[in-house]
């Protein structure tokens, strides 16, 4: 999993890039959200494949 950072109008956005499934449960999603919030991201982009 890679996190690519973007900043638009002082909003820090995390783009989550992965070839594998990274969210398999609600707990996985919550952990990802918490980790990105801790890194001070304001928004998250996650792709469904």
C-alpha positions, 0 to 999 in steps of 0.5 A: 500500500502506498499513500500519495499526498496531494494538497488542494486549497490547503486541504491535505488529501491522501490517495491510497494506492494498492493492488491488494484489498486493504479494507476487509472489515470495518476495523481495517477501515477504522484503522486506516482512517485513524492512521491517516488522521494521525498524519493530518490528512483531511480527506481520503481517496480510496479506489474500488477495484 
